[in-house]
Amino acid sequence: MSKTKKTSGPSPLQRDLANRLIQQITTGELPAGTHLTEEGLAEQFDVSRTPVKAALRLVAAQELLDYHVNSGYFVSPNAKSEKAAELAVGGISGDALYLQLIDDRTHNRLPDTMTETDFLERYSVPRSLLRGTLVRMAADGQIEKRRGQGWSFPPAIGTPELMAESYQFRIMVECGGLLESSFRIDAVQLQSSRLAHEKLLEQAPEEYSATAFFALNAAFHEMLARFSNNRFVQQAVQQQNQLRRLGEHVAFHRAPRQIDSCNEHLQIIRALESNNREWAAALMRHHLDTASQI
């Protein structure tokens, strides 16, 4: 009597990679015609080529990729700009785990250091999915790999009182930096920042990612700090960005104001382009004071 070979469905890692590709395609990050290679994606996601190959097949099944013999996969010109959630491959995703880890850390549910075993005991997820998520968090500065075993979370601003003090400090430093006599604008960098903000605003709100928004937001404030040509202003802004990283990601999902924030950044950029630093400083004060109320 012959035995029927049992086929299993896609692994959690394969589903997670597929959903991340779906997200990139539906938001336009991977435009039509983009050539996707197993080698390139394996390097990008820090995994082997085997789960990437399976993920590409899953995404192709959603009619978002076209397969060309001897060439590989390309983003389909017929791919629709639908919500990623409507096309998602079933199963727990790395994005969901990512946000859960951030939320738990922000609310002091996780200690400063943890091993993979600690994470696996707390979260019922496959080890491969956990590792992939931790690697993503490390790339975003949310967690650090220890030299020995385990992972450690960087310091964060953990109470409303500290957050309020942080914003007051930033108002003093960042507004003061804009008015420094040594302040010099790099026109190319300023224009590049303006274009990046305008591109983000062209996206539908549900297509924004917390990571991309925080990166743009942090880069904007650090750019203006560099323009001050005061190394202590630069160091202070960089330190504040690092401390508020966890809180900003949680706030993004609970009370998103990314559209208003981007528009406020653009107002500051236009004031600087008009060489009106006093008005730029006033706009910055309003921007930070508004953010502190969220």
Backbone bond lengths (Angstrom), bond angles and torsions (degrees), N, CA, C in turn:
res aa  C-N    CA-C-N  psi(-1)  N-CA   C-N-CA  omega(-1)  CA-C   N-CA-C  phi
1 M - - - 1.471 - - 1.521 108.70 -
2 S 1.300 115.83 124.49 1.467 119.76 -177.47 1.517 110.69 -79.23
3 K 1.321 113.74 148.57 1.454 120.11 178.87 1.518 110.53 -97.86
4 T 1.304 115.24 135.84 1.462 119.63 178.19 1.515 109.08 -84.74
5 K 1.310 115.46 126.45 1.471 119.68 -178.89 1.527 109.51 -72.25
6 K 1.292 115.24 125.17 1.470 121.13 -178.79 1.518 110.36 -80.98
7 T 1.320 115.90 126.84 1.466 120.70 179.13 1.515 109.24 -99.31
8 S 1.291 115.59 137.08 1.469 120.30 179.82 1.517 109.48 -106.08
9 G 1.315 114.95 157.15 1.448 119.80 179.49 1.515 111.35 -78.22
10 P 1.331 116.60 -179.02 1.466 120.31 179.93 1.520 111.43 -63.03
11 S 1.304 116.09 146.45 1.455 121.38 179.31 1.525 109.86 -74.08
12 P 1.336 118.22 163.28 1.474 120.37 176.77 1.522 112.47 -57.14
13 L 1.335 117.23 -37.84 1.459 119.56 179.21 1.523 110.76 -66.01
14 Q 1.321 117.19 -42.31 1.466 120.42 178.85 1.526 111.13 -62.84
15 R 1.341 116.05 -41.67 1.468 119.63 178.59 1.520 110.65 -64.69
16 D 1.331 116.17 -40.69 1.462 120.24 -178.82 1.525 110.87 -64.23
17 L 1.326 116.93 -45.12 1.468 120.29 178.70 1.528 110.46 -62.35
18 A 1.338 116.43 -41.15 1.461 120.12 178.98 1.521 111.12 -61.79
19 N 1.321 116.71 -44.26 1.464 120.38 -179.38 1.528 111.84 -66.42
20 R 1.320 117.23 -34.00 1.469 119.58 177.50 1.520 110.83 -68.38
21 L 1.336 116.95 -37.33 1.465 120.02 176.22 1.530 110.59 -68.17
22 I 1.330 116.16 -40.59 1.467 119.90 177.49 1.519 110.49 -59.57
23 Q 1.337 116.46 -42.38 1.461 121.24 178.59 1.528 110.38 -60.50
24 Q 1.321 117.61 -45.01 1.457 121.52 -178.17 1.524 111.82 -66.48
25 I 1.329 116.49 -34.53 1.466 119.91 -179.70 1.529 111.13 -75.12
26 T 1.330 117.07 -46.43 1.464 119.97 -176.26 1.523 113.06 -69.95
27 T 1.331 117.52 -21.92 1.468 119.94 177.47 1.520 112.25 -91.57
28 G 1.342 116.97 -4.80 1.455 119.41 179.18 1.513 114.16 88.68
29 E 1.336 117.04 0.00 1.458 119.60 178.10 1.527 110.82 -62.87
30 L 1.352 115.04 -33.09 1.464 121.34 173.23 1.529 107.21 -113.07
31 P 1.328 118.42 94.99 1.470 121.07 -176.06 1.526 112.60 -71.70
32 A 1.313 115.36 166.46 1.465 121.48 179.25 1.521 110.46 -55.85
33 G 1.332 114.88 137.42 1.452 120.05 179.21 1.508 114.39 93.77
34 T 1.337 117.99 -9.61 1.464 120.56 -179.84 1.527 110.03 -64.61
35 H 1.327 116.35 131.06 1.459 121.92 179.63 1.523 108.93 -87.99
36 L 1.320 116.83 122.88 1.459 121.92 -179.93 1.520 109.04 -107.94
37 T 1.326 116.34 122.28 1.459 120.87 179.41 1.521 110.61 -110.18
38 E 1.310 116.08 147.74 1.462 120.24 178.68 1.523 110.70 -60.10
39 E 1.311 116.15 -43.02 1.461 120.60 -178.27 1.524 111.52 -63.36
40 G 1.335 116.55 -45.29 1.463 120.57 -178.82 1.514 112.31 -65.05
41 L 1.340 116.51 -42.35 1.464 120.10 -179.61 1.524 111.14 -70.84
42 A 1.332 116.99 -36.62 1.467 119.77 177.78 1.523 110.84 -61.27
43 E 1.327 116.23 -39.09 1.460 120.14 177.87 1.526 110.77 -69.95
44 Q 1.332 116.63 -41.55 1.471 120.98 -178.98 1.521 111.74 -62.82
45 F 1.329 117.15 -43.22 1.461 121.34 -176.30 1.523 113.10 -93.56
46 D 1.336 116.40 -1.99 1.463 122.01 178.23 1.529 111.29 58.55
47 V 1.335 115.04 49.65 1.465 121.79 177.42 1.527 107.91 -136.08
48 S 1.340 116.66 175.23 1.455 120.37 176.11 1.527 109.55 -79.07
49 R 1.338 116.26 172.31 1.461 120.36 -177.61 1.528 112.31 -76.14
50 T 1.322 117.59 -21.51 1.467 120.02 -176.80 1.531 112.97 -61.51
51 P 1.347 120.35 -52.59 1.466 119.14 178.07 1.523 112.44 -66.68
52 V 1.335 117.31 -28.07 1.469 120.36 177.89 1.517 109.85 -65.47
53 K 1.327 116.20 -43.22 1.469 120.60 179.64 1.523 110.41 -58.98
54 A 1.339 116.41 -44.90 1.465 120.38 179.44 1.527 110.79 -65.57
55 A 1.345 117.23 -39.75 1.464 121.07 -179.67 1.520 110.81 -63.65
56 L 1.309 117.06 -40.66 1.473 120.53 178.86 1.525 110.93 -61.42
57 R 1.321 116.36 -38.44 1.466 119.33 177.89 1.522 111.36 -66.04
58 L 1.331 116.24 -39.45 1.467 119.92 178.57 1.527 111.32 -62.91
59 V 1.333 115.91 -42.60 1.468 119.88 -179.66 1.526 110.40 -69.13
60 A 1.343 116.49 -37.83 1.469 119.73 177.42 1.520 110.84 -62.33
61 A 1.341 116.33 -33.21 1.465 120.57 178.57 1.526 111.62 -65.90
62 Q 1.323 116.60 -21.43 1.463 121.64 176.75 1.520 111.36 -87.45
63 E 1.353 116.30 5.07 1.472 123.81 178.02 1.527 112.46 64.47
64 L 1.342 114.30 30.16 1.459 119.33 176.54 1.527 111.75 -100.10
65 L 1.334 116.70 -13.76 1.454 121.89 179.37 1.516 110.32 -127.40
66 D 1.335 115.75 146.61 1.464 121.92 173.28 1.523 107.77 -111.04
67 Y 1.338 115.76 139.05 1.458 119.86 178.85 1.519 109.79 -104.33
68 H 1.340 116.17 126.04 1.453 122.19 177.73 1.525 108.24 -111.77
69 V 1.323 116.88 125.38 1.457 121.28 179.46 1.530 109.91 -57.98
70 N 1.321 115.50 134.86 1.475 123.47 179.69 1.530 113.52 70.62
71 S 1.329 117.15 -0.04 1.474 120.00 179.73 1.520 112.52 -122.02
72 G 1.335 115.89 -36.07 1.457 118.78 179.50 1.520 113.29 106.92
73 Y 1.337 115.61 -152.38 1.463 121.81 -174.44 1.527 112.16 -97.89
74 F 1.335 114.44 141.67 1.465 122.07 176.31 1.523 108.30 -133.19
75 V 1.335 116.68 144.56 1.465 120.02 175.99 1.523 108.10 -63.35
76 S 1.310 115.50 127.94 1.459 121.07 -174.34 1.527 112.01 -69.04
77 P 1.337 117.51 138.36 1.469 120.05 175.38 1.521 111.85 -68.34
78 N 1.334 116.03 -14.51 1.470 120.72 179.74 1.517 112.33 -95.14
79 A 1.345 117.17 3.38 1.460 120.21 179.21 1.519 109.81 -63.09
80 K 1.310 116.16 128.20 1.456 121.08 -178.21 1.513 111.02 -89.62
81 S 1.316 116.20 151.50 1.480 120.80 177.98 1.521 108.90 -83.76
82 E 1.314 115.96 70.50 1.459 121.52 178.56 1.527 109.98 -97.23
83 K 1.301 115.38 164.59 1.456 119.39 175.57 1.520 108.75 -66.15
84 A 1.309 115.82 137.09 1.455 119.99 -179.37 1.526 111.20 -57.73
85 A 1.346 116.85 -35.17 1.464 120.81 -177.44 1.530 111.97 -61.58
86 E 1.335 116.79 -28.42 1.456 120.42 -178.50 1.523 112.09 -75.63
87 L 1.339 116.41 -18.20 1.457 120.85 -178.35 1.521 112.46 -113.71
88 A 1.322 116.94 1.26 1.466 121.07 -171.98 1.523 112.00 -60.49
89 V 1.327 114.69 143.34 1.451 121.92 174.09 1.524 107.79 -80.95
90 G 1.349 117.28 134.09 1.455 120.93 -173.70 1.516 114.32 -59.70
91 G 1.327 116.09 152.89 1.462 121.52 178.75 1.511 111.17 116.61
92 I 1.322 116.28 162.06 1.454 120.92 -179.99 1.523 109.98 -62.22
93 S 1.296 117.16 142.00 1.461 121.02 -178.33 1.520 111.09 -111.46
94 G 1.331 114.24 157.29 1.455 119.64 176.38 1.513 111.40 -64.16
95 D 1.347 117.12 -33.11 1.459 120.40 179.05 1.527 110.63 -61.75
96 A 1.343 116.39 -43.30 1.464 120.07 -179.56 1.530 110.47 -64.27
97 L 1.324 116.28 -42.44 1.462 120.04 178.95 1.522 110.55 -66.28
98 Y 1.325 116.69 -40.72 1.470 122.68 178.33 1.527 110.34 -55.11
99 L 1.324 116.01 -51.20 1.463 120.58 -177.88 1.521 111.90 -66.96
100 Q 1.346 116.89 -35.14 1.463 120.13 178.99 1.522 110.45 -65.79
101 L 1.327 116.28 -41.17 1.467 120.05 178.90 1.524 110.97 -63.87
102 I 1.321 116.80 -42.50 1.463 120.57 179.32 1.520 110.73 -63.69
103 D 1.337 116.13 -45.28 1.465 119.93 -178.47 1.525 110.94 -63.87
104 D 1.336 117.00 -42.36 1.463 120.45 -179.65 1.522 111.08 -66.01
105 R 1.335 116.76 -39.36 1.461 119.49 179.20 1.524 110.66 -67.39
106 T 1.313 117.50 -42.02 1.459 121.62 -179.13 1.525 111.45 -60.67
107 H 1.321 116.29 -34.34 1.469 120.67 -178.64 1.524 112.01 -96.52
108 N 1.340 116.33 21.33 1.471 122.55 173.56 1.526 112.84 60.07
109 R 1.333 117.15 30.35 1.456 120.06 176.61 1.526 111.35 -87.40
110 L 1.333 116.29 -11.53 1.455 121.30 -179.46 1.524 109.65 -120.95
111 P 1.331 117.14 140.77 1.471 120.30 178.93 1.537 111.05 -73.80
112 D 1.326 115.48 174.92 1.465 120.33 -178.34 1.518 112.69 -65.02
113 T 1.316 117.47 -34.67 1.464 121.24 -179.12 1.529 109.70 -128.79
114 M 1.344 115.25 143.93 1.463 121.03 179.62 1.524 109.17 -148.01
115 T 1.320 115.68 150.96 1.458 121.12 173.30 1.526 108.62 -97.68
116 E 1.336 116.67 168.45 1.458 119.59 176.56 1.525 110.48 -59.66
117 T 1.325 116.54 -37.49 1.469 120.51 178.54 1.522 110.59 -61.72
118 D 1.342 116.91 -40.37 1.467 120.20 177.98 1.526 110.56 -60.63
119 F 1.336 116.04 -44.64 1.469 120.11 -179.98 1.529 110.58 -63.50
120 L 1.327 116.41 -44.46 1.465 120.81 -176.52 1.522 111.56 -66.44
121 E 1.326 117.16 -31.58 1.466 120.13 177.37 1.525 111.37 -70.75
122 R 1.319 115.87 -29.78 1.467 119.93 -178.37 1.533 112.13 -87.62
123 Y 1.334 115.94 -37.53 1.473 120.19 -176.50 1.528 109.10 -116.25
124 S 1.285 116.81 124.99 1.472 121.25 -178.56 1.526 110.01 -82.70
125 V 1.331 115.34 75.67 1.460 121.33 -179.57 1.527 108.91 -132.80
126 P 1.324 117.73 156.51 1.468 120.58 176.59 1.526 110.77 -64.10
127 R 1.327 115.40 148.94 1.467 120.19 -179.45 1.528 111.22 -59.41
128 S 1.335 117.60 -38.69 1.471 120.90 -178.53 1.522 111.29 -63.04
129 L 1.346 116.21 -39.75 1.460 120.08 179.66 1.524 110.18 -68.92
130 L 1.336 116.72 -41.09 1.458 120.45 178.10 1.519 110.80 -60.55
131 R 1.336 117.05 -47.68 1.457 120.26 -178.36 1.522 111.45 -61.31
132 G 1.328 116.14 -43.28 1.462 119.34 179.13 1.520 111.80 -61.77
133 T 1.337 116.25 -39.07 1.465 120.57 -179.69 1.523 110.76 -68.95
134 L 1.326 117.18 -41.16 1.464 120.65 178.90 1.526 111.12 -64.87
135 V 1.318 116.99 -36.85 1.471 120.42 176.97 1.523 110.23 -63.68
136 R 1.331 116.94 -41.59 1.468 120.64 177.60 1.528 110.56 -62.92
137 M 1.327 116.39 -44.05 1.462 120.12 179.83 1.526 111.20 -63.15
138 A 1.331 116.01 -37.75 1.469 119.95 178.65 1.521 110.35 -64.78
139 A 1.334 116.88 -40.20 1.468 120.89 178.65 1.524 111.04 -63.95
140 D 1.332 116.86 -30.04 1.466 121.62 179.64 1.524 112.50 -89.49
141 G 1.333 117.09 1.58 1.459 120.26 179.37 1.512 113.99 78.07
142 Q 1.351 117.26 16.50 1.457 120.79 -177.73 1.525 112.61 -85.75
143 I 1.336 116.57 -22.06 1.454 121.37 -177.39 1.525 107.83 -153.60
144 E 1.317 117.51 159.40 1.461 121.21 -177.73 1.521 110.03 -129.07
145 K 1.342 115.96 139.77 1.466 120.98 176.59 1.522 108.24 -79.79
146 R 1.316 116.36 127.91 1.457 120.91 179.75 1.527 109.85 -79.54
147 R 1.321 115.73 154.30 1.463 119.41 -179.93 1.518 111.56 -62.24
148 G 1.316 115.81 -37.17 1.451 119.27 175.97 1.518 109.45 -86.49
149 Q 1.311 116.60 -130.97 1.457 120.16 177.06 1.519 110.17 -94.23
150 G 1.313 115.03 150.40 1.453 120.10 171.56 1.517 115.07 96.31
151 W 1.335 113.01 -174.04 1.463 122.80 -175.15 1.523 108.56 -134.60
152 S 1.303 117.00 153.39 1.462 121.04 177.85 1.520 109.87 -132.35
153 F 1.318 115.80 141.49 1.458 121.95 176.98 1.526 109.21 -88.13
154 P 1.339 117.60 138.30 1.466 119.68 177.00 1.520 110.53 -72.48
155 P 1.336 118.11 163.81 1.470 120.46 177.88 1.523 110.74 -58.80
156 A 1.315 116.08 150.45 1.463 120.83 179.93 1.519 109.42 -142.63
157 I 1.336 115.16 160.34 1.458 121.14 175.30 1.520 106.94 -84.53
158 G 1.336 117.43 107.03 1.450 119.68 -166.99 1.518 117.58 -103.29
159 T 1.328 120.75 -5.56 1.465 120.48 -178.90 1.528 109.91 -128.68
160 P 1.330 117.42 156.26 1.467 119.98 177.88 1.531 112.41 -59.07
161 E 1.341 116.45 -34.70 1.466 119.90 -179.82 1.521 111.02 -64.89
162 L 1.332 116.25 -44.69 1.461 120.36 178.52 1.526 111.17 -66.39
163 M 1.328 116.48 -37.19 1.468 119.68 178.77 1.520 110.70 -63.84
164 A 1.330 116.74 -41.73 1.463 120.72 178.73 1.528 110.80 -63.12
165 E 1.331 115.81 -42.53 1.469 119.54 178.58 1.530 110.64 -65.36
166 S 1.316 115.72 -36.08 1.457 119.93 178.86 1.525 110.88 -61.55
167 Y 1.330 116.41 -45.36 1.463 119.31 -179.85 1.526 111.91 -66.63
168 Q 1.321 117.62 -37.04 1.456 119.97 176.75 1.530 110.76 -63.99
169 F 1.315 115.42 -40.13 1.472 120.08 177.30 1.519 110.42 -63.91
170 R 1.325 116.19 -42.50 1.469 119.73 -179.49 1.527 111.71 -65.36
171 I 1.321 116.94 -36.81 1.466 120.18 177.50 1.525 109.74 -60.20
172 M 1.335 115.79 -45.75 1.464 119.60 179.90 1.529 111.59 -62.90
173 V 1.335 115.69 -46.03 1.465 120.05 -174.10 1.526 112.12 -75.23
174 E 1.326 116.91 -50.11 1.461 119.59 -172.84 1.525 112.49 -73.06
175 C 1.314 117.45 -39.37 1.468 119.25 176.96 1.527 109.80 -68.23
176 G 1.326 116.08 -39.93 1.456 119.60 177.38 1.516 111.68 -63.82
177 G 1.348 116.66 -37.96 1.452 120.28 179.31 1.515 112.93 -61.75
178 L 1.325 116.36 -36.64 1.464 120.70 178.98 1.527 112.20 -65.46
179 L 1.331 116.78 -24.90 1.463 121.05 -176.84 1.525 113.13 -100.99
180 E 1.336 116.90 3.79 1.462 121.08 179.29 1.532 110.43 -61.32
181 S 1.331 116.12 141.16 1.469 119.97 178.24 1.525 111.42 -64.86
182 S 1.334 116.20 -22.90 1.470 120.73 -179.84 1.529 112.72 -87.00
183 F 1.336 117.41 0.03 1.466 121.89 -176.86 1.528 110.64 -62.43
184 R 1.333 116.67 125.45 1.460 122.33 178.55 1.525 108.87 -136.95
185 I 1.311 116.54 129.31 1.462 121.92 -178.66 1.522 110.54 -85.70
186 D 1.333 116.00 137.20 1.460 121.97 168.14 1.524 105.55 -97.02
187 A 1.331 116.96 104.82 1.461 121.69 -172.94 1.523 112.52 -59.76
188 V 1.321 117.65 -36.52 1.462 120.89 -179.18 1.525 110.51 -66.61
189 Q 1.327 116.87 -46.11 1.463 120.46 179.00 1.529 111.23 -63.95
190 L 1.330 116.48 -40.20 1.464 120.27 -178.81 1.525 110.40 -64.96
191 Q 1.332 116.73 -42.69 1.464 120.23 178.47 1.525 110.93 -65.25
192 S 1.326 116.72 -40.76 1.461 120.53 179.27 1.525 111.05 -61.81
193 S 1.343 116.57 -40.21 1.457 120.54 178.19 1.522 110.68 -65.66
194 R 1.319 116.49 -41.21 1.468 119.80 179.36 1.531 110.83 -61.56
195 L 1.319 116.92 -44.33 1.461 120.83 -179.82 1.527 111.26 -64.55
196 A 1.331 117.03 -37.74 1.467 120.79 178.88 1.523 110.77 -64.88
197 H 1.345 116.98 -40.40 1.468 120.45 177.93 1.532 110.67 -66.64
198 E 1.313 116.96 -41.96 1.463 120.66 -179.53 1.531 110.73 -65.10
199 K 1.336 116.70 -37.44 1.467 120.50 178.33 1.518 110.60 -65.31
200 L 1.339 116.84 -40.76 1.458 119.64 179.43 1.530 110.88 -64.10
201 L 1.325 116.27 -39.25 1.460 119.69 -178.70 1.522 112.58 -68.44
202 E 1.324 117.45 -18.80 1.459 120.91 178.35 1.523 111.53 -74.76
203 Q 1.344 117.18 -17.75 1.458 121.04 179.41 1.527 110.59 -77.87
204 A 1.320 115.22 155.63 1.459 119.65 172.83 1.527 108.42 -71.45
205 P 1.327 118.99 143.27 1.475 121.60 -177.20 1.519 114.12 -52.06
206 E 1.336 117.15 -37.70 1.462 118.83 -177.64 1.531 112.70 -72.64
207 E 1.333 116.14 -8.44 1.460 119.77 -179.27 1.526 112.10 -93.27
208 Y 1.329 117.44 -7.76 1.467 119.76 -179.01 1.526 110.31 -67.90
209 S 1.326 115.74 150.37 1.467 120.11 173.75 1.520 108.24 -116.49
210 A 1.330 115.74 143.06 1.462 120.10 -179.59 1.519 110.81 -61.00
211 T 1.330 116.34 -40.13 1.463 120.33 -177.30 1.525 110.90 -64.87
212 A 1.343 116.55 -46.32 1.465 120.05 -178.92 1.519 111.06 -65.23
213 F 1.338 116.41 -40.30 1.456 119.37 -179.20 1.525 111.27 -66.34
214 F 1.335 116.38 -44.28 1.460 118.43 -179.49 1.522 110.79 -64.18
215 A 1.341 117.16 -39.13 1.463 120.50 179.56 1.525 110.55 -61.25
216 L 1.332 116.73 -43.69 1.461 120.66 179.35 1.521 110.85 -66.29
217 N 1.330 115.86 -42.45 1.458 121.65 -179.23 1.530 111.14 -63.28
218 A 1.334 115.87 -47.02 1.466 120.18 -179.63 1.523 110.77 -65.11
219 A 1.327 116.81 -40.98 1.466 120.82 -179.27 1.529 111.15 -63.55
220 F 1.332 116.43 -36.25 1.470 120.67 179.62 1.529 110.62 -63.50
221 H 1.321 116.37 -49.91 1.462 119.88 -177.13 1.532 111.48 -68.04
222 E 1.322 117.04 -37.24 1.463 119.51 178.63 1.533 111.36 -70.88
223 M 1.326 117.44 -31.97 1.464 120.55 176.54 1.524 110.81 -62.77
224 L 1.330 117.21 -45.94 1.468 119.94 179.70 1.521 110.73 -66.28
225 A 1.338 116.51 -33.57 1.463 119.59 177.00 1.530 110.38 -64.88
226 R 1.330 116.97 -39.00 1.471 120.13 177.50 1.526 110.82 -64.00
227 F 1.335 116.09 -37.78 1.462 120.07 -179.27 1.530 111.54 -61.51
228 S 1.344 117.09 -23.97 1.471 120.30 -179.80 1.521 111.56 -67.63
229 N 1.353 115.69 -21.34 1.465 121.46 -176.63 1.531 111.99 57.56
230 N 1.323 115.11 29.81 1.458 121.68 175.90 1.524 106.80 -120.33
231 R 1.324 116.32 112.15 1.463 119.71 -173.41 1.522 113.21 -62.75
232 F 1.334 117.22 -27.44 1.463 119.45 -179.63 1.527 111.18 -74.70
233 V 1.331 116.22 -33.86 1.469 119.81 173.97 1.520 109.53 -64.23
234 Q 1.322 116.71 -44.48 1.462 121.13 179.20 1.523 111.30 -60.34
235 Q 1.324 116.84 -46.88 1.461 120.64 -178.71 1.526 111.46 -63.38
236 A 1.327 116.27 -39.78 1.466 120.14 -178.81 1.526 111.37 -64.73
237 V 1.339 116.54 -43.04 1.461 120.48 -179.18 1.524 110.51 -67.84
238 Q 1.319 117.24 -41.19 1.457 120.68 177.61 1.525 111.10 -61.73
239 Q 1.325 116.52 -42.13 1.458 120.46 179.25 1.523 111.30 -64.21
240 Q 1.310 117.28 -42.26 1.464 120.57 179.59 1.526 110.99 -64.99
241 N 1.334 116.91 -39.09 1.459 119.73 177.42 1.523 110.86 -60.59
242 Q 1.319 116.35 -41.36 1.460 120.07 -179.94 1.528 111.09 -66.11
243 L 1.322 117.14 -43.26 1.461 121.20 -177.18 1.526 112.76 -67.30
244 R 1.330 117.18 -33.84 1.464 119.50 -174.47 1.525 112.94 -94.80
245 R 1.328 117.70 5.39 1.462 120.61 -174.14 1.530 112.61 -58.11
246 L 1.327 117.77 -48.59 1.459 120.19 -179.06 1.521 111.82 -63.77
247 G 1.338 116.00 -47.11 1.455 119.96 -178.21 1.511 112.88 -61.91
248 E 1.325 117.01 -36.88 1.463 121.05 -179.46 1.522 110.29 -65.74
249 H 1.340 117.64 -40.02 1.454 119.29 179.77 1.524 111.52 -64.35
250 V 1.317 116.81 -40.18 1.467 120.08 178.22 1.518 110.27 -66.95
251 A 1.328 117.64 -44.31 1.465 121.59 179.75 1.516 111.19 -61.53
252 F 1.318 117.18 -34.04 1.468 121.59 179.61 1.524 110.32 -56.78
253 H 1.330 116.76 -41.23 1.462 120.67 -176.06 1.523 112.60 -86.56
254 R 1.318 118.05 -25.64 1.465 119.84 -176.51 1.528 112.39 -89.88
255 A 1.315 117.71 -41.05 1.465 121.19 -178.67 1.525 108.79 -140.26
256 P 1.337 116.15 68.27 1.458 119.36 -174.51 1.527 112.20 -62.81
257 R 1.334 116.15 127.01 1.455 120.72 174.36 1.522 109.01 -133.10
258 Q 1.364 114.83 31.84 1.442 119.26 -175.30 1.528 112.85 -61.73
259 I 1.333 117.94 -33.80 1.462 120.52 179.82 1.522 109.70 -66.22
260 D 1.337 116.66 -48.47 1.464 120.12 178.66 1.522 110.79 -61.67
261 S 1.329 116.57 -42.02 1.457 120.38 -178.76 1.523 111.07 -62.42
262 C 1.325 116.71 -43.99 1.471 120.23 179.16 1.530 110.84 -63.22
263 N 1.313 116.90 -41.62 1.468 119.96 178.82 1.526 111.58 -65.04
264 E 1.331 116.17 -37.12 1.470 119.89 177.66 1.529 110.45 -66.77
265 H 1.333 116.87 -39.32 1.458 120.28 175.33 1.525 110.96 -60.18
266 L 1.332 115.39 -42.91 1.468 119.50 -179.09 1.531 111.58 -64.71
267 Q 1.325 117.22 -35.63 1.466 120.17 176.85 1.531 110.24 -63.18
268 I 1.330 116.23 -40.72 1.469 120.09 178.72 1.519 110.26 -65.93
269 I 1.332 116.64 -42.04 1.468 120.92 178.88 1.525 110.82 -61.35
270 R 1.321 116.90 -43.67 1.473 119.86 -179.67 1.529 111.07 -65.36
271 A 1.331 116.30 -37.06 1.466 118.97 177.71 1.528 110.32 -63.15
272 L 1.330 116.88 -40.32 1.460 120.47 178.90 1.526 111.32 -69.88
273 E 1.320 116.29 -36.70 1.464 119.48 177.26 1.529 110.98 -64.64
274 S 1.337 116.01 -26.38 1.472 121.23 176.99 1.525 111.47 -90.32
275 N 1.344 115.74 4.92 1.466 122.12 179.29 1.523 112.51 61.81
276 N 1.335 115.97 34.76 1.466 121.28 178.44 1.533 108.01 -112.12
277 R 1.325 115.72 81.24 1.457 120.48 -175.25 1.524 112.34 -71.66
278 E 1.337 116.89 -30.47 1.463 118.90 178.20 1.528 110.62 -63.63
279 W 1.334 115.84 -42.05 1.461 119.95 179.39 1.536 109.77 -69.53
280 A 1.326 116.90 -37.34 1.462 120.98 177.30 1.531 110.53 -61.09
281 A 1.334 116.64 -41.59 1.468 120.73 179.13 1.526 110.96 -65.70
282 A 1.330 117.00 -38.75 1.466 120.91 178.08 1.525 110.38 -65.30
283 L 1.336 115.93 -40.98 1.464 120.36 178.31 1.528 110.93 -65.85
284 M 1.331 116.33 -37.52 1.454 120.29 178.57 1.533 110.74 -65.10
285 R 1.316 116.53 -42.20 1.462 119.72 177.70 1.524 110.59 -59.70
286 H 1.320 116.95 -44.68 1.458 121.07 178.97 1.525 110.53 -63.55
287 H 1.330 115.79 -41.65 1.458 121.19 -179.39 1.529 111.59 -60.91
288 L 1.314 117.08 -48.14 1.462 120.75 -178.45 1.519 111.87 -72.00
289 D 1.326 116.85 -36.03 1.464 119.93 178.80 1.531 110.20 -65.77
290 T 1.337 116.86 -39.89 1.465 120.61 177.91 1.518 110.66 -64.80
291 A 1.336 116.68 -43.52 1.473 120.47 -179.01 1.529 110.91 -63.47
292 S 1.322 116.74 -32.80 1.465 120.21 -177.86 1.528 112.33 -69.20
293 Q 1.329 117.00 -17.99 1.469 120.89 -178.51 1.516 112.76 -86.53
294 I 1.356 116.71 -9.22 1.468 120.33 -176.66 1.528 110.72 -73.78
